[in-house]
Amino acid sequence: MKDFDNKELIRTYEKNGFTVKAYKSIMTDKERTLKDAQIKYDILNIIKDLTVTKKENIEYENKIAL
């Protein structure tokens, strides 16, 4: 069960007759910073791709109109 090696048990509760355990991942500040930076980088790339695609579509439509 390596799934829970880097996780910390937050709380345990009963729901519909089952015991539910809530976990959170344990990360160092450096790991958290790197993960946040990667997420921001991915978001910026998505926005960039959408902007470029929209610009290409506008240019394509302008060429058709000529």
C-alpha positions in Angstrom: 0.0 0.0 0.0 2.4 2.7 -1.2 -0.6 5.0 -1.9 -0.6 6.3 1.6 3.2 6.6 2.2 3.3 10.4 1.6 -0.1 11.1 3.2 -1.2 12.2 6.6 -4.5 11.1 8.2 -6.5 14.3 8.8 -9.7 12.8 10.3 -11.9 9.7 10.4 -15.7 9.7 10.4 -18.7 7.4 9.9 -20.9 7.8 6.8 -23.6 5.4 5.7 -22.2 2.7 7.9 -18.7 3.0 6.5 -15.6 4.4 8.2 -14.2 7.2 6.0 -10.6 8.3 6.4 -9.5 11.7 5.0 -5.9 12.1 4.1 -3.8 15.0 2.9 -0.4 14.7 1.1 2.7 15.6 3.0 4.9 18.0 1.1 7.9 20.0 2.0 7.8 23.8 1.3 10.2 23.2 -1.7 7.9 20.5 -3.2 4.8 22.7 -2.7 6.6 25.6 -4.4 7.7 23.5 -7.3 4.2 22.0 -7.7 2.6 25.5 -7.6 5.1 26.8 -10.1 4.3 23.9 -12.5 0.6 24.5 -12.2 1.0 28.2 -13.0 3.3 27.3 -16.0 0.6 24.9 -17.3 -2.1 27.5 -16.9 -0.1 30.1 -18.8 0.6 27.7 -21.6 -3.1 26.9 -21.9 -3.9 30.6 -22.1 -1.1 31.1 -24.6 -2.4 28.3 -26.8 -5.9 29.6 -26.7 -4.7 33.1 -27.6 -2.6 31.9 -30.5 -5.4 29.7 -31.8 -7.9 32.6 -31.6 -5.4 34.9 -33.4 -4.8 32.3 -36.1 -8.6 31.9 -36.6 -9.1 35.6 -37.0 -6.2 35.8 -39.5 -7.7 32.8 -41.5 -11.1 34.5 -41.6 -9.5 37.7 -42.8 -7.8 35.9 -45.6 -11.0 34.3 -46.7 -12.8 37.6 -46.7 -10.2 39.1 -49.1 
